[in-house]
Structures are given as C-alpha cells and as structure tokens.
Amino acid sequence: MKMTALAISVVASVLLLGACSTVDKLNPFSSSEPKIKPAELSSFQSSAELIRLWQANIGSAGDFTLSPAVVGVSAYVAARDGTLARYDGERQVWRTSAGQTVSGGVGSDGKLVVVGTPKGEVLAFDAATGREKWKARVSSEVLSAPAVADGLVVVRSGDSRIFGFEAVDGKRRWVYQRSTPTLSLRSNVGVVLADNVTLAGFPGGKLVAIANNNGAAVWEVAVALPRGSTELERVADITSAPVVSGTTVCAVAYQGRVACFDTRSGNTLWSRDVSSSAGLDIGDRYIYVSDDAGAVHALDRNSGASVWKQDKLARRGLSRPLTLGSRVVVADHQGVIHLLRSEDGAFAARASTDGKAIRADPLHYGAGVLVQTVNGGLYALEAR
C-alpha cells in the first residue's frame, strides 16, 4: 500500500522524536527543493541600480552554507571541496586547498583565516599567504563560520558547544556547553564577538553572553519561550546570529519572537512575536527582519512597533536583511538580490546572479554588498 506524503512526514517526525534527533523535514535550512511555488517577481519602477563591481567563482557549497568573510577590501571564500581563496576586489591574491571538505564557512580578522570541517576539525591559515598555520578539533561537525577577533578564535560545533581557541597556535582556551531540548533544528548559526563577550543563540530560544577570557556565562536571556502541545510545536530555536549595535543586541527565533536587550546587563528592551530562521539587521532607526513566510518587516528600533511590511517576496527563501545606507538588501533562493527603500519597504532595484540559491548572509563590502551562491558564484555589487 502506498503512503501519502503527509503520512510519510508524520512517520518521519515520529522517528525523529524517538531517536532524539534534529528536525529535517521541517527544517528551513534543508537543501531539498521547496515544494511550494515561490511568488512571481512583479515589475516596479526602479529608483536605484545595483551595479556589479566584479564577480568570480570559488566552487560549489553543496549542501552546506559557506559564508565568506570580508575584511577591508579582502574577501576570503571557501568551497565544499576544500578550496580556499582570497580576493582583493576582482584580483585573486591566493588560492589553496584545505585538503578536505569544508562545511562551516570562513572566519577572518585579516591576519588569520579559519574554516571548519564535517569531522570537527578547525583549520587556520595565514591571511597573507594562504599557508596553513594550525589545526584544532571540536566535538562534532562545524556548520557555521568561526569568529576571529582580539587573539581569539570561537567555533561552534553541531552539538551546540562553543569553543574558544588561541589565535596564535590553536590551543584551546575554554569550552562552553549547556543543556538543549531533545528536538532542535540543524542550522548553520554562528556566534558574534562583541567587546569582551561571545554572543550565541541556542535551541530553546536562549541567548547567552560568554566571557571571552574564560568561557563563563555572563548573562542568559530568553528570546523566545517554547509553546505548544507537541515537541515539534515547541521548537523555538535561534537559528541566526544576533546583531549588535552600540549597547543593544537583537536576536530572533524560529517559531518565536524578535527581542532586543542591553548588552551590558541582558535586560530586555522590547520583544514581539515574529518567526524567523533567516535573521535580522539593525539600522539607524529600524530593525529589519525576514520572516519565515518571506516577508520583510521594519520595526521601530526603540519600541518594536511595526513600521512597514514588504510581503511580495513570499516563499522565496529570503536571506537575512542587510542595511545599505538608506536601503535594505535581501537575497533569495533563486539567486536574486532585492534592494528595498528603508523608509517604506518599496522595491528600489533588483539584480540576478547565477540563478542558484544565496543561502549565506549578504555581507557589507565597502559601500556595497558581497554575496556567494551555493554554486560558488561571488558577486560584489554597489547601489547607485
């Protein structure tokens, strides 16, 4: 007897629960093709242009989300097959191979370039030459880009442990771990280094500030509280990196809320219900969030009140928003980059890449933006 798609999904969910595993069929980070047709792009009157400054190709990311690192004019990029490269503008400075699969994107401070592997290895290279400097190991696969700053390399493993390594030689400085729910999303969420702490979101909706000197928790807050009668309904994971601006840090949870806190104390400034696996960004006046339905929201930075909502990108698998002057950039799963006006969310410009998904977060690149597609296409663009 044939099983329906719904029955298969239910059985799969039961098996996942029984195995204490991660959610995959419900996972917004799944590499499988979306089953629901994305919204068609409508025409609009352009008020700006997205000018392509340069493009290159590093190689496919495969099923992983490989985000570049940008330091000044230098872009450090990686491919699944272990290829690593540095581009200063369109000029390739060096290209090398890690000798194994890369799964966690690139972290760099301009001196060191660090990537992770599915086997839990952390590989560090000299940013000037591309030569390997040291190796270290964490407890499981590395799915996110390491964070590098102030002599510290912070790596998140797939089991939600956070490791701090000395940048000079890879010696482990500390490890932070906490209990997590039975069921969680398999995501590429990383960490953010701010002042003297590492900010990390966790399954169950918790945001933690970890001391960079010893790995102790400075404060812990709830971005979201799990709700519902089943394990699946109670999944409320922070699957995108928090964003810091001044003394404010904001984060958003899948099936949860967006909330902002004081970085010094962890005190809540405001919160409101929005579900997002993609993430947010902080502008001068507004917080911008890509929700799980494909809408982009602008919320008042001081109160969280809704300012506008752009809902014409439904089901297009949006990236997190990125503020770009008086505009906001989002990218989608068809490799399209959308430029929105920050004051009202109206479309200002649009640009295409290679037609493949842009899963990694768009990054500031000078006055413009850098994106990497899953096919390995690198595109540096500027809004004019």
VENQUI-V927412 format. One record per pair of residues at least 12 apart in sequence whose C-alpha atoms are under 8 Angstrom apart, sorted by the first residue. I is the first residue (numbers start at 1). GAP is how many residues later the second one is. D is the distance in whole Angstrom. If there is no record, write none. Layout:
I;GAP;D
I;GAP;D
//
This chain:
9;16;7
12;13;8
13;12;8
17;165;8
17;166;7
17;214;8
20;162;5
20;163;6
21;161;7
21;162;6
21;163;7
22;161;5
22;162;5
22;163;5
22;164;6
23;160;7
23;161;6
23;162;5
23;163;7
24;161;7
24;162;7
27;158;6
27;159;7
28;249;7
29;157;7
29;158;6
31;32;6
36;279;7
37;278;7
38;275;8
38;276;6
38;277;5
38;278;5
39;273;7
39;274;6
39;275;5
39;276;6
39;277;7
40;273;8
41;271;8
41;272;7
44;303;7
45;302;8
45;303;7
46;301;7
46;302;5
46;303;5
47;301;5
47;302;7
48;300;5
48;301;5
48;335;7
48;336;6
49;299;8
49;300;5
49;301;7
49;333;8
49;334;6
49;335;5
50;289;8
50;299;6
50;300;7
50;301;6
50;331;6
50;332;5
50;333;5
50;334;6
51;330;5
51;331;5
51;332;6
51;333;7
52;327;7
52;328;6
52;329;4
52;330;7
53;326;8
53;327;5
53;328;5
53;329;7
54;35;7
54;36;6
54;325;6
54;326;5
54;327;7
55;35;7
55;322;7
55;323;5
55;324;5
55;325;6
56;34;7
56;321;6
56;322;5
56;323;7
57;319;5
57;320;5
57;321;6
58;19;7
58;20;6
58;21;6
58;25;7
58;26;8
58;27;7
58;318;5
58;319;7
58;320;7
59;19;8
59;20;5
59;21;7
59;22;8
59;24;7
59;316;6
59;317;4
59;318;7
60;19;6
60;20;6
60;21;8
60;314;6
60;315;4
60;316;5
61;17;8
61;18;5
61;19;5
61;313;5
61;314;6
61;315;6
62;18;6
62;312;7
62;313;8
64;16;7
64;39;6
64;40;7
64;79;7
65;38;7
65;39;7
65;40;7
65;78;7
65;79;8
65;123;7
65;294;6
65;295;6
65;309;7
66;12;7
66;13;7
66;14;8
66;37;7
66;38;6
66;39;4
66;40;7
66;78;8
66;79;8
66;294;6
66;306;8
66;308;8
67;37;8
67;38;5
67;39;6
67;78;7
67;293;5
67;294;7
67;305;7
68;37;6
68;38;5
68;39;8
68;292;8
68;304;7
69;37;6
69;38;6
69;39;6
70;38;8
70;293;7
70;294;8
70;295;7
71;37;7
71;38;7
71;39;6
72;293;8
72;294;7
73;15;6
73;16;6
73;292;7
73;293;7
74;12;7
74;13;6
74;14;5
74;15;7
74;36;8
75;12;5
75;13;6
75;14;8
76;30;7
76;32;8
76;37;7
77;28;8
77;29;6
78;24;7
78;27;7
78;28;7
79;23;7
79;297;7
80;21;5
80;22;5
80;23;6
81;18;8
81;19;6
81;20;5
81;21;6
82;15;5
82;16;5
82;17;6
82;18;5
82;19;5
82;20;5
83;12;7
83;13;6
83;14;4
83;15;6
84;12;5
84;13;6
84;14;7
85;45;8
86;41;8
94;35;7
94;36;6
95;35;7
96;34;6
96;35;8
98;25;8
100;17;8
101;16;6
101;17;7
102;13;7
102;14;6
102;15;5
102;16;7
103;12;8
103;13;6
103;14;5
103;15;6
103;38;8
103;39;6
103;40;5
103;41;8
104;12;5
104;13;6
104;38;5
104;39;4
104;40;4
104;41;5
104;42;7
104;84;7
105;38;7
105;39;6
105;40;4
105;41;7
106;39;5
106;40;7
107;38;5
107;39;5
107;40;5
107;41;6
108;19;8
108;38;8
108;39;7
108;40;5
108;41;8
109;39;6
109;40;6
110;17;6
111;15;6
111;16;5
111;17;7
112;12;7
112;13;6
112;14;5
112;15;5
112;36;8
112;55;8
113;12;5
113;13;6
113;14;5
114;31;8
114;32;6
114;34;8
115;30;7
115;31;7
116;25;8
116;26;5
116;27;7
116;28;8
116;29;7
116;30;7
117;24;6
117;25;6
117;26;8
118;22;7
118;23;4
118;24;6
118;25;7
119;21;6
119;22;5
119;23;8
120;17;6
120;18;5
120;19;6
120;20;5
120;21;4
120;22;6
120;37;7
121;14;7
121;15;6
121;16;4
121;17;6
121;20;8
121;21;8
122;13;6
122;14;5
122;15;6
122;16;7
123;12;5
123;13;7
133;36;8
134;35;6
134;36;6
135;35;7
136;34;6
136;35;8
138;17;8
138;19;6
138;25;7
139;18;6
139;20;8
139;22;8
140;17;5
140;18;6
140;19;6
141;16;6
141;17;5
141;18;8
142;13;8
142;14;6
142;15;5
142;16;6
143;13;8
143;14;7
143;15;6
143;44;7
143;45;5
143;46;8
144;12;7
144;13;8
144;44;5
144;45;6
144;46;5
145;45;6
146;44;7
146;45;8
147;43;8
147;44;7
147;45;7
147;46;7
148;19;8
148;45;8
149;44;7
151;15;6
151;16;5
151;17;7
152;12;7
152;13;6
152;14;5
152;15;5
152;60;8
153;12;5
153;13;6
153;14;6
154;37;8
155;35;8
155;36;8
156;34;6
156;35;7
158;28;8
160;17;7
160;18;8
160;42;7
161;14;7
161;15;6
161;16;5
161;17;8
162;13;6
162;14;5
162;15;6
163;12;4
163;13;6
164;48;8
164;51;7
173;40;8
173;41;7
174;40;6
174;41;5
175;40;6
176;34;8
176;39;6
176;40;7
180;22;8
180;23;6
180;24;7
181;22;7
181;23;6
183;48;7
183;49;7
183;52;7
184;19;6
184;20;8
184;51;6
184;53;7
185;18;8
185;50;8
185;52;7
185;54;8
187;52;6
188;51;7
188;52;8
189;12;8
189;49;8
189;50;5
189;51;5
189;52;6
190;50;7
190;51;6
191;50;6
191;51;8
192;49;7
192;50;7
192;51;8
194;50;7
196;15;6
196;16;6
196;17;8
197;12;6
197;13;5
197;14;5
197;15;5
198;12;5
198;13;6
198;14;6
199;43;7
200;41;7
200;42;7
201;36;8
201;37;5
201;38;7
201;39;8
201;40;7
201;41;7
201;50;8
202;35;6
202;36;5
202;37;8
203;32;8
203;33;7
203;34;4
203;35;6
203;36;8
204;20;7
204;21;7
204;22;6
204;31;7
204;32;5
204;33;5
204;34;7
205;17;6
205;18;5
205;19;5
205;20;6
205;21;7
205;31;5
205;32;5
205;33;6
205;48;6
205;51;7
206;14;7
206;15;6
206;16;5
206;17;6
206;18;7
206;31;8
206;32;7
207;13;6
207;14;5
207;15;6
207;16;6
207;31;8
207;44;8
208;12;4
208;13;7
219;46;7
219;47;6
220;46;7
221;45;7
223;28;7
223;29;7
223;30;7
223;33;8
223;34;6
223;35;7
223;36;6
223;48;8
224;12;6
224;28;8
224;29;6
224;32;5
224;33;5
224;34;8
225;31;7
226;30;7
235;19;8
235;20;7
236;17;6
236;18;5
236;19;5
236;20;6
237;16;5
237;17;5
237;18;8
237;19;8
238;13;8
238;14;6
238;15;4
238;16;6
238;39;7
239;14;7
239;15;7
239;38;5
239;39;7
239;40;8
240;12;7
240;13;8
240;37;6
240;38;6
240;39;5
241;38;7
242;37;8
242;38;8
243;37;7
243;38;6
243;39;7
244;38;8
245;37;7
247;15;6
247;16;5
247;17;7
248;12;7
248;13;6
248;14;5
248;15;6
249;12;5
249;13;6
249;14;6
250;32;8
251;28;7
251;29;7
252;22;7
252;23;7
252;24;6
252;25;8
252;27;6
252;28;7
253;21;8
253;22;6
253;23;6
253;24;7
254;21;5
254;22;5
254;23;5
254;38;8
255;19;7
255;20;5
255;21;7
256;17;6
256;18;6
256;19;5
256;20;8
257;14;7
257;15;5
257;16;4
257;17;5
257;18;6
258;13;6
258;14;6
258;15;6
258;16;6
258;17;8
259;12;4
259;13;7
269;33;8
269;34;8
270;32;8
270;33;6
270;34;6
271;33;7
272;32;7
274;17;7
275;16;6
275;17;6
276;13;7
276;14;6
276;15;4
276;16;5
277;14;7
277;15;6
278;12;6
278;13;7
278;14;8
278;40;7
278;41;5
278;42;5
279;12;8
279;40;7
279;41;5
279;42;7
280;40;5
280;41;6
280;42;8
281;39;7
281;40;6
281;41;6
281;42;7
282;19;8
282;41;7
283;18;8
283;40;6
284;17;8
285;15;6
285;16;6
286;12;6
286;13;5
286;14;5
286;15;5
287;12;5
287;13;6
287;14;5
287;17;8
288;33;6
289;31;7
289;32;6
290;28;7
290;29;7
290;30;6
290;31;6
292;23;8
292;25;8
293;21;6
293;22;6
294;17;7
294;18;8
294;19;5
294;20;4
294;21;5
294;22;6
294;23;6
294;24;6
295;14;7
295;15;5
295;16;4
295;17;7
295;18;6
295;19;6
296;13;6
296;14;5
296;15;7
296;25;8
296;49;8
297;12;5
297;13;7
298;44;8
298;47;8
307;37;8
308;36;6
308;37;7
309;36;7
310;35;6
310;36;7
316;16;6
316;17;6
316;18;7
317;15;5
317;16;5
318;12;6
318;13;6
318;14;4
318;15;7
319;12;5
319;13;6
319;39;7
319;40;6
319;41;7
319;42;6
319;43;7
320;41;6
320;42;8
321;41;8
322;40;7
322;41;7
322;42;8
324;40;8
324;43;8
324;44;7
324;45;8
326;15;7
326;16;6
326;17;8
327;12;7
327;13;6
327;14;5
327;15;5
327;16;8
328;12;5
328;13;6
328;14;6
329;33;8
330;32;7
331;27;6
331;31;7
332;25;6
332;26;6
332;27;8
333;23;7
333;24;4
333;25;6
333;26;7
334;21;5
334;22;5
334;23;5
334;24;7
335;17;6
335;18;5
335;19;6
335;20;5
335;21;5
335;22;5
335;23;5
335;38;7
336;14;7
336;15;6
336;16;5
336;17;6
336;19;7
336;22;8
337;13;6
337;14;5
337;15;6
337;16;8
338;12;5
338;13;7
353;20;8
353;24;8
353;26;7
354;19;8
354;21;8
354;23;7
356;17;6
356;18;6
356;19;6
357;16;6
357;17;6
357;18;8
358;13;7
358;14;6
358;15;4
358;16;6
359;13;8
359;14;7
359;15;7
360;12;7
360;13;7
365;15;7
367;15;7
368;12;7
368;13;6
368;14;4
368;15;6
369;12;5
369;13;6
//
